[in-house]
Amino acid sequence: MAIPMLLGAIVVLQMFRTVTSIWKVVLVLALFGWVSTARIARGAVLSSKNLEFNTASTALGSTPTRNLFRHILPNSVSPIIVIATTSLGSYIVSEATLSFLGIGLPTTTVSWGGDISKAQSILRTDPMVLFYPSVALAITVLAFIMMGDAVKDALDPKSRTA
């Protein structure tokens, strides 16, 4: 987590500048972005491992494999889904930033970052060319963040009322 995702992606993509493809950008973003999801997953597994019903299940003779699939994983999956949904927005912004800087997707591939970069040259004559991809990017990122919050509210057992 010491290396920020965007900075690491810039360095790695600049090192292997010969051929840039969609899969290379996805791989680099996944390489630097999995750490926060893994940290949340580890915390969720450790917290659900120590809950009373898991301890009771072990005391009644349940095997560790049964406890894992019956109790630990179902109780750990909701925080992982929430962080994955919320992180999609940061992945989209990172890809757009890389494409804006010219080291992300190729110019032949449609990308909001590439569109914003191309719109800089004609900004004075036609400002709406910059407006549309910028607004689309902002709305999409906001939608993923709001969807993550809605999923968190739906999956959080503490927020449910009896």
Secondary structure by P-SEA (a helix, b strand, c coil): ccccaaaaaaaaaaaacccccaaaaaaaaaaacaaaaaaaaaaaaaaaaacaaaaaaaaacccaaaaaaccccccaaaaaaaaaaaaaaaaaaaaaaaaaaccccccccccaaaaaaaacccccccaaaaaaaaaaaaaaaaaaaaaaaaaaaaaccccccc
